[in-house]
């Protein structure tokens, strides 16, 4: 296993800046992601904004030969949904938009769910509970806690709400590289796994299904869907372990308005 890269305060400051820029990308997209837009149009808007307005690099483009700037995962798509000119968002759909951004050599990674038009209460309930599950995991982050504590908090909230955790994909360390150690599972047992220490930076990004946790990959080699074709949802933030808790590096403006904070 590769060594976990502990970030210096200077490096975390650069990652905080990348995270703030990434939050601006979502703020720009908030008005655009609505009924009638194609997922490729979302991709193109994000690329233009990141490159030309923010003078940054869309870190996902070219990573592992992925040709686009972001993932758009609609309804039963769990993750890695590929933008398409023919995939038009319709009322009732839910879509996860997953974006990475690199600035000054450091990468931020975040994703957000959007409910399109008149979304059914059962879909909104899933989206809201996955968001709460992510925050349950974030709030246990502090020096001395373990990766198992994070996974357990997420799993408890999700399963008590009647949902299932995708096992095959997880959060990850992040910094100069998009994927670093450690792997951050979204299920687990308290006290198990690597102890957290100040300067660790990683993503928490639970993928949670309405039905069974089993998934399958489509023939395009990227798109992952639920086997039972029921809905899936995901939210993601990049976080840093501080001296006494956690800092959310990718917090968005609307989250602050809703009472969430940068630090816990």
N, C-alpha and C positions, 0 to 999 in steps of 0.2 A: 504494500500500500504506500502511495506517495505521502510525504509529510504534509501536515496541515500548515499552511502559511499564516503566521500571525502577523497582522497588519499593524504598522506604526500609526501613531496619531496623524502624521502627515498623509499617509496613504488613505486612512479612513476619511480625512478631509476631502481628498480627491474623489473618493467613492461617494461621499455625501453630495458633492457637486454633480456627479453623474446621475445620482438618484434624483436630485432636484430637477435636472434637465429632463429626465425620463418622465417625471410627474407632469411636466409641461406638455409632453407629447400626448398623454392621456387627456389632459384638459383641452387640447386642440381637437382631439378626436371625439370628445363627448357630444359636440353639436353635429358631427358628421355621421356618426354610427346610428342609423335609423332605418326604418323600412324603405326599401328600394335601392339601397347602396349595395354594390358588389363587394365581396371580400377583397378582391384585387384592388379596388378603388381605395379601400382602407389602407392596404399595403402601400400604395403609391403616395397617398397623403402623408403617411408616417415617414416614408423615405425622404420625400422632399423637405419636410419640416426638420427632420434630424440633420440632414446634410446641409441644407441651405440656410435655415434659420438658426439652428443650434450649433452649427459648425462641428458636428460630432460624427461618429461612425455607427451605423446600425450593425451591431456585433453579430447578429444571427446570419446576416447575408454572407454566404460562402462557408459558414461553419459546417463542417461535415458535408460540404457540397450542397447545403440547403440554398435554394436560389432566391429566397425572398427575405424581406426585412422582419417579418413577424409571422406568428401563427394565428389563424382564425379557426377556432374549434366550435362548431355549431351543433347544438342539440345533443345527439348521442356520441359526438366526437369527444374523446377523452383528452387528447392532446395532439400536437403536431399537425393540426389541420392546415392544409396548403391553400393560400389565397387563390381565387379563381374568378375570371371575368363572368363565368356562368353561375356562380353561387351568389344569388341575390337574397339579401335578408328580407324576410317576410314577418308580418305581425304574428306574434306568438312564439317566435324563435328565441332561444338564448344563445349567446356567443361569448366565448372567452377570447380575448385579444392579449397575446403574450409578446412582449417587446423587450429587446435588449439594446443598450446604448453604451458606447465607449467614448470617454473623453479624458484627455491627459493620460491615456494608457490604462484606465481603470473602467471596469464594466459594472453597470447596474442592470438588474433583471426584475421585471414585475409583470403581473397580469391582472386583468380586471374583467368581470362579467358584465355583459349588457343584456337587458331584457328589451326585446323589440316589440313596440306597439302594445297590443292587448295580450299580455302573457298570462297563462293560466296560473291560478293560485298554487297549484302543485309544483309548477316550475319555479315560481318565485320563492316558495318555501325552501326548495333545494338550494337555490342561489344564496339565500340569506343564511342558511345553516352552514354552508361551506365557508362563507365569510367568517361566521362566528367560530367555526372550527379552526381556521387559520389563526385568528386572534387568540384563541385558547392556547395554541402552541407558542405564539410569540410571547405571551405574558409569562411563561415559565422560564424564559431565557434569562440566565444570570450566571456569573461565575460559580462553579461548583455543581450546578444542575447538569444533567446528562442528556445526551441525544434521545435516550429512551423516555425521559420525562416529556420531551416535546412530542414525540410520537404518541405517547399514552394520552396526553391532554387532547390532542386532535382526535384520536380514535374514540375516546370516551364520548366526546361531544357528538361526533358524527353518528356513531352507532346508537346512542341513546335517542337520536332523532329519527332512527330507522333506516340509515344509509350505510353504504359499504365503502371501504377504503381501497383504492387501487394500490396494488402491491409492487407493480413492476417499475414504477417511476417515483422519483424522490427529489427532495431538495438537494442542494450541493453547495460546497464552498465556492467562492467567487472572488475575483480580484483582477489581476492582469489577464488571467484566463477565465473564460466563461464557466468552465467546470473544473473545480478544484476539490480537494478533500476538505471536509468529510462529506459522506453521503448522509442526508438527513431524511430518515424514514418518517412516514406519517402514521405509523402504528408502532406500538412497542410496550415496554414495561418500565415502570418507574425504577430509577437507579441503575439501569442497564445502559451500557454503551460509553462512549468517550465523554469525559467530563468537559464542560465548557470552560473557557478561560478568556480573559479580556483580550481583545484584538482579533478574535475569530470573527469572520464575516461569511455569511451563508444565506441561502434562500430557504424560505418556508413556503411551500406551494402545493397544498393537498389537492389531489384529484379524487373526487368523491362521487359515487354513482347512486342513482335513484334506486336501482335494483341490485343485481348481483355484481360482485367486484371483478368478475372475469372480463377480459378484453381480448381484442384481436387486432392485428395490423392489416391494413388494406394493401392491395397489390401495388400501390404507388411507392411503397417502401417507407412511407412517413406517417400517414394518417392512422391514428389508433382510435377504435370505436368500442363501445360496450357490446358484449356478445348478445345480450338480450334486447339490444336496441332501445333501452331506456335512457333517460337523460343522464348526462354527467356535467359536473361543474368544477371549476378551479379558480382559486385566487392565489396571488403570489406577492410577497415582498422580500426585498433584500434587507437583512438585519445585521447589526454588529453587536457583539457582546461588549458591554461597558464594564467599568470597575464595580458597579453595583446593580446592573440590570441589562437593559437592551435598548438600542437605538434603531428605529425604523428609518432606513436611508432612502426609501422610495415612497414615503407617505405623500398622499395627494391632498390638494387643497380642500376638496369636499369632505375628506375624512376628518380634517381638522375642524371643519364646520360642524361635523356630526359628533364631536367630542373625543376623537382619538388624538393621541399625542405622539410626538417624535420619540419620547423616552419613557420607559417604565422601569 
